[in-house]
Amino acid sequence: MNAQKNQDSLRIVITGGSSGIGEAVALEMAKSGHRFYLTGRNEGRLKKVCDSLETLGCEAYFGTGDVGNEEDVDTLLSDVKSKLGGIDVIFANAGVGYFGNLEDLTIEQYDKQFNTNVRGVFLWLNKTLPLLKGQNSGQVIVTSSDLGLKTGARCSLYAATKHAVQAMVWSLRDELKGTGVKAATINPGSVNTQWFDGKAVDRSKMLAVEDVAKAVRFIIDQDETSNIDHILLMPSKN
């Protein structure tokens, strides 16, 4: 395994781990063991996912907090160190999205998206990279989007946050040259998650969360001889 090839069990931290892509990645990686720490805002859902992981024979912990709040991140990271003893994989997955014509979007929607999608990624990477670089091994994965690689109508702010994340990770990859730490983004198109609950969209044409989870696993399990930059996934039915 890329992140810690000489160990069978990886210490995997997932933000936004209570549902959707985060939950799916945890359950996918649980098929081969590993130890987990999940973060999110919904304690009940986090506990449910951790219970599922433990049923599969994995060690799993969780903590609640806001990825964009530095105090929350510091508290959660301290708990990660206490529970897992360190980190081999950080999957910065938490995100929010609001869509509409630019003039119809609100300041509150702007703040929520940039606070979670950009500041949240920065805080978790900023505070975990010293650990990874100190052990000279590890895998950073950030949930971006196909909209981190292109733009489109009615997605101006969301695409802007994902372009920011893409630039952050691509710059980081240059900074990590010569270390044993790797960084990548996962760039899915529309994924059938609770994001679309109550919305008039055809979810049958979307990616399944399992599609994304398998791609994330491919990054985590890559050999030491490769360094995946990003994986773009688009629904086959579009």
C-alpha positions in Angstrom: 0.0 0.0 0.0 1.2 3.5 -0.8 0.6 5.2 2.4 2.4 2.8 4.7 3.4 -0.2 2.6 5.1 -2.1 5.4 2.0 -2.1 7.6 -1.1 -4.1 7.1 -3.3 -1.6 8.9 -3.6 2.0 7.9 -4.7 4.9 10.1 -7.4 6.6 8.0 -9.0 9.9 8.9 -12.1 11.0 6.9 -13.7 14.4 7.2 -17.4 14.4 6.2 -17.5 10.7 7.2 -21.1 10.4 8.4 -22.7 9.7 5.0 -22.3 9.8 1.2 -18.8 9.5 -0.2 -17.1 9.6 3.2 -19.1 6.7 4.5 -18.7 4.7 1.3 -14.9 5.1 1.4 -14.8 4.0 5.0 -16.9 0.9 4.2 -14.8 0.1 1.1 -11.5 0.4 2.9 -12.9 -1.7 5.8 -13.0 -4.7 3.5 -9.3 -5.1 4.1 -9.1 -3.9 7.7 -7.6 -0.6 8.7 -8.3 1.8 11.6 -10.6 4.8 11.2 -11.4 8.2 12.6 -14.4 9.9 11.1 -15.5 13.5 11.6 -18.7 15.4 10.8 -21.5 17.3 12.4 -24.0 14.6 13.0 -23.1 12.5 16.0 -25.8 10.0 15.4 -24.8 9.2 11.8 -21.1 9.1 12.7 -21.8 6.6 15.4 -23.9 4.5 13.0 -21.0 4.4 10.5 -18.5 3.5 13.2 -20.8 0.7 14.4 -20.8 -0.7 10.9 -17.0 -0.5 10.7 -16.7 -2.3 14.0 -19.1 -5.0 12.8 -16.7 -5.5 9.9 -13.9 -6.0 12.4 -12.3 -2.6 12.2 -11.3 -0.2 15.0 -13.3 3.0 14.5 -13.7 6.4 16.3 -15.5 9.6 15.6 -15.6 13.2 16.6 -17.9 16.1 15.8 -16.9 19.5 14.7 -16.8 22.1 11.9 -13.9 21.6 9.4 -13.7 25.3 9.0 -13.3 26.1 12.7 -9.6 26.0 13.7 -10.4 25.2 17.4 -12.6 22.2 16.3 -9.9 20.9 14.0 -7.2 21.2 16.8 -9.5 19.3 19.2 -10.3 16.6 16.7 -6.7 16.2 15.6 -5.6 15.8 19.2 -8.2 13.1 19.6 -7.0 11.4 16.4 -3.4 11.3 17.8 -4.7 9.9 21.1 -6.9 7.2 19.5 -4.9 6.2 16.4 -1.4 7.4 17.4 -0.9 9.1 14.1 -2.2 9.3 10.5 -1.4 7.4 7.3 -4.3 8.7 5.1 -6.1 12.0 5.4 -9.2 12.1 3.2 -10.5 15.7 3.2 -13.9 15.0 2.0 -16.4 17.4 3.8 -18.1 19.8 1.4 -21.3 21.8 0.8 -22.8 23.1 -2.5 -25.3 25.7 -3.5 -26.2 26.2 -7.2 -28.0 28.9 -9.1 -27.3 32.0 -11.2 -24.6 34.2 -9.7 -26.9 37.1 -8.9 -29.3 34.8 -7.0 -26.7 33.3 -4.6 -26.3 34.8 -1.2 -23.4 35.9 1.0 -24.3 33.2 3.4 -24.1 30.6 0.7 -20.7 32.1 -0.3 -19.4 31.9 3.2 -20.6 28.4 3.9 -19.0 27.0 0.7 -15.7 28.7 1.1 -15.5 28.0 4.8 -16.1 24.3 4.3 -14.8 23.5 0.9 -11.6 25.6 1.0 -10.8 26.7 4.5 -11.7 23.2 5.8 -9.4 21.5 3.4 -6.6 24.0 4.2 -6.9 23.5 8.0 -6.8 19.8 7.9 -3.9 19.6 5.5 -2.1 22.4 7.2 -2.2 20.6 10.5 -1.7 17.0 9.3 1.1 17.5 6.8 3.8 17.9 9.5 2.8 14.5 10.9 3.0 12.8 7.4 6.2 14.6 6.4 7.7 13.7 9.8 7.2 10.0 9.2 8.1 10.4 5.5 5.0 8.5 4.3 1.3 9.1 3.8 -1.5 9.8 1.4 -3.5 13.0 1.1 -6.7 12.8 -0.8 -9.1 15.7 -1.3 -12.6 15.5 -2.7 -12.7 18.0 -5.5 -15.1 17.7 -8.5 -15.3 17.6 -12.2 -16.1 21.3 -11.6 -12.6 21.7 -10.2 -11.4 21.1 -13.8 -14.0 23.1 -15.7 -16.9 25.5 -15.2 -20.5 25.7 -16.0 -23.7 27.7 -15.7 -25.3 27.9 -12.2 -22.2 26.6 -10.4 -20.1 29.7 -10.1 -19.3 29.6 -6.4 -19.1 25.9 -6.0 -16.8 25.6 -9.0 -14.7 28.5 -7.6 -14.2 26.5 -4.3 -13.2 23.4 -6.2 -10.8 25.3 -8.5 -9.2 26.7 -5.3 -8.9 23.2 -3.9 -7.4 21.9 -7.1 -4.8 24.7 -7.1 -4.0 24.0 -3.5 -3.4 20.3 -4.1 -1.4 20.8 -7.3 0.8 23.3 -5.5 1.2 20.8 -2.6 2.3 18.1 -4.9 5.3 20.2 -6.0 6.1 20.9 -2.3 6.0 17.2 -1.5 8.6 16.2 -4.1 11.4 14.3 -2.5 9.2 13.2 0.4 7.3 9.9 0.9 4.0 11.8 1.1 1.6 11.9 -1.9 -1.4 14.1 -2.6 -4.3 13.6 -5.0 -7.8 14.7 -5.7 -10.8 12.7 -6.6 -13.0 14.6 -9.2 -16.4 13.0 -9.6 -19.3 14.3 -11.6 -22.8 14.2 -10.0 -23.0 11.5 -7.3 -26.2 10.0 -6.0 -26.1 11.2 -2.4 -28.3 13.0 0.1 -27.2 16.3 -1.5 -30.0 15.7 -4.1 -32.7 14.7 -1.6 -35.9 16.7 -2.5 -34.5 18.0 -5.8 -36.1 17.4 -9.2 -33.1 15.7 -10.8 -32.7 12.3 -12.4 -30.5 10.5 -9.9 -30.5 7.3 -12.0 -27.9 9.0 -14.3 -25.5 9.8 -11.5 -22.4 8.0 -10.2 -23.0 5.7 -7.2 -21.0 6.5 -4.1 -19.4 3.1 -4.5 -17.9 4.2 -7.8 -16.1 7.0 -6.0 -15.1 4.8 -3.1 -13.4 2.3 -5.4 -11.5 5.1 -7.1 -10.3 6.5 -3.7 -9.2 3.0 -2.8 -7.2 2.8 -6.0 -5.3 5.9 -4.9 -4.7 4.6 -1.4 -3.6 1.2 -2.6 -1.3 2.4 -5.4 2.2 1.1 -5.4 5.2 3.1 -4.3 6.3 3.5 -7.9 3.3 5.6 -8.8 1.9 9.0 -7.6 -1.6 9.6 -8.8 -2.4 13.2 -9.5 -6.2 13.1 -9.8 -9.0 10.7 -11.0 -11.9 12.2 -13.0 -15.1 10.1 -12.9 -18.1 10.9 -15.0 -21.4 9.0 -15.0 -21.7 6.5 -17.9 -25.4 7.3 -18.6 -24.9 11.0 -19.4 
